[in-house]
Amino acid sequence: MTTPPRSPGRLPAFNIGLTSVTLPTSQVQINRLSELVNEITLGTDVIVIVLSTVTGPASPHPDETDGDRSRFIWPPWQADVVPEAHQNWKAVFAGRDRTFRGIYYEGPTREETPIIRVPATVLSDTMWKMVHNESCAVLCIGLTGDPSEADVMTARADGRLQAVLVEALFA
């Protein structure tokens, strides 16, 4: 499911796609997110939030992936590994209507805390259960459009993705 781009605003507009994937890890991995400890085992289901900038034909950056990689400096997402935990990035969900609301980077000051809000995107029952049970999500760049689980896994295996594991906050 893709959220429509938001405009106008201080930050560029983004296409943000949500999909769910099963992380095929080769071992049990433990990631610390703030005060939370997420233990990722074989076959853990998580929500992947795919960000890509909105570009038009006349855009100075026609290659969305390169624009994304310069904006979000995240490590490559290697096959058979859960992305590294990142303390500052957060994914925001609203519990009362079970929606995804956006992401933000928790900077030291208000001016250094960019917020990327999206129109409320209702999560399927399966996705809501995943994010509610795991209290985490994966933020990812390197894809465009509304990717499927297969698209994410293929791009990850090809080394085209950068990603971080982030805490899911509930508003």
TARAJO-V343693 format. One record per residue. RES is the residue in one small letter. PSI is psi in degrees with one decimal (* if undefined). OMEGA is omega in whole degrees, 0 to 359 (none if undefined). D_CENTER is the distance of its C-alpha to the mean C-alpha in Angstrom with 2 decimals. Layout:
[[RES,PSI,OMEGA,D_CENTER] [RES,PSI,OMEGA,D_CENTER]]
//
This chain:
[[m,133.8,182,12.89] [t,136.3,175,12.20] [t,141.5,179,12.59] [p,150.0,178,15.46] [p,149.4,179,15.34] [r,133.1,177,16.73] [s,159.3,344,19.83] [p,172.4,179,21.74] [g,178.2,180,20.33] [r,-36.5,180,20.30] [l,156.8,177,16.94] [p,158.0,177,16.62] [a,147.8,180,15.42] [f,146.3,163,12.11] [n,130.1,179,11.47] [i,116.7,179,8.27] [g,143.5,176,8.40] [l,134.9,173,7.72] [t,166.6,176,9.35] [s,142.6,178,10.58] [v,156.5,171,11.82] [t,120.1,182,14.51] [l,109.0,180,14.10] [p,81.3,181,17.58] [t,155.4,180,18.32] [s,-4.5,182,21.84] [q,174.6,173,22.34] [v,131.8,179,21.38] [q,142.9,178,18.95] [i,127.6,179,18.73] [n,135.6,177,16.07] [r,122.1,176,17.01] [l,106.7,184,14.72] [s,-121.6,179,17.23] [e,-1.7,182,19.96] [l,147.5,171,18.08] [v,117.7,178,18.60] [n,119.7,177,16.34] [e,114.4,182,18.41] [i,119.9,180,16.72] [t,176.7,179,19.52] [l,129.8,175,20.27] [g,29.5,177,18.60] [t,132.0,178,15.99] [d,129.1,178,13.90] [v,162.1,173,10.28] [i,134.4,174,7.65] [v,125.6,179,5.05] [i,112.3,184,2.96] [v,121.9,180,5.03] [l,134.3,171,6.62] [s,141.2,181,10.33] [t,150.7,177,13.24] [v,121.9,178,15.98] [t,148.6,177,19.10] [g,174.7,182,22.55] [p,-29.3,182,25.46] [a,9.3,183,26.98] [s,143.1,178,23.93] [p,-14.2,179,24.74] [h,79.0,183,21.56] [p,-23.3,181,21.80] [d,99.6,184,19.51] [e,-37.0,183,15.98] [t,-45.0,179,14.60] [d,-39.6,177,16.97] [g,-41.8,179,16.13] [d,-45.4,184,12.41] [r,-31.2,179,13.52] [s,-26.0,182,15.95] [r,-38.5,182,13.77] [f,107.8,182,11.00] [i,87.4,180,13.04] [w,154.0,180,11.09] [p,155.7,176,13.17] [p,142.9,178,13.60] [w,104.7,183,12.18] [q,149.5,178,15.60] [a,145.7,177,16.92] [d,22.2,176,17.85] [v,143.2,173,15.91] [v,140.0,179,13.00] [p,154.9,178,10.83] [e,145.2,175,12.51] [a,142.2,177,12.00] [h,122.9,186,11.48] [q,-28.0,188,13.64] [n,-32.2,178,13.03] [w,141.6,180,9.39] [k,147.9,171,8.96] [a,134.8,186,7.33] [v,129.8,179,10.52] [f,148.7,177,12.22] [a,123.2,183,15.93] [g,-34.4,186,18.12] [r,-33.3,179,21.13] [d,8.5,175,19.79] [r,54.0,182,16.77] [t,156.4,170,14.35] [f,132.3,185,10.85] [r,-20.1,179,11.92] [g,-170.0,180,9.38] [i,161.5,172,8.06] [y,160.2,177,10.65] [y,119.9,183,12.08] [e,94.1,180,15.06] [g,170.5,181,17.85] [p,-25.8,178,21.46] [t,166.2,180,22.73] [r,-38.3,180,21.83] [e,-26.3,182,22.13] [e,20.6,179,19.65] [t,82.3,179,16.91] [p,138.1,179,15.05] [i,128.6,176,13.51] [i,100.2,180,11.55] [r,146.6,176,12.91] [v,156.7,173,12.70] [p,144.4,182,15.46] [a,125.3,180,15.26] [t,113.9,182,13.74] [v,130.9,179,15.61] [l,145.8,174,14.08] [s,163.7,179,16.45] [d,-41.1,180,18.46] [t,-45.8,180,16.89] [m,-40.8,179,13.27] [w,-42.5,179,14.72] [k,-42.2,180,16.68] [m,-53.4,185,13.87] [v,-34.1,180,11.87] [h,-40.3,181,15.35] [n,-40.2,185,16.80] [e,-24.7,183,14.25] [s,33.0,177,13.05] [c,166.0,176,9.78] [a,165.1,176,6.29] [v,125.5,172,4.47] [l,133.8,190,2.17] [c,145.0,170,4.71] [i,159.7,178,7.77] [g,-1.1,177,11.08] [l,164.1,175,11.30] [t,165.4,176,12.61] [g,-146.9,183,13.51] [d,82.5,188,12.64] [p,150.6,174,12.17] [s,173.4,176,13.73] [e,-41.4,180,13.34] [a,-40.9,178,16.16] [d,-44.2,180,14.60] [v,-46.5,183,11.62] [m,-38.4,178,14.33] [t,-46.5,180,16.73] [a,-37.4,178,14.63] [r,-45.0,179,13.79] [a,-31.7,179,17.53] [d,-4.0,179,18.50] [g,24.1,183,16.70] [r,-1.3,186,14.84] [l,148.2,169,11.28] [q,139.0,186,10.07] [a,159.5,173,7.40] [v,150.4,174,7.57] [l,127.9,185,7.94] [v,159.4,177,7.93] [e,138.7,174,10.40] [a,121.6,178,10.23] [l,144.5,181,12.96] [f,119.2,181,15.30] [a,*,none,17.33]]
//
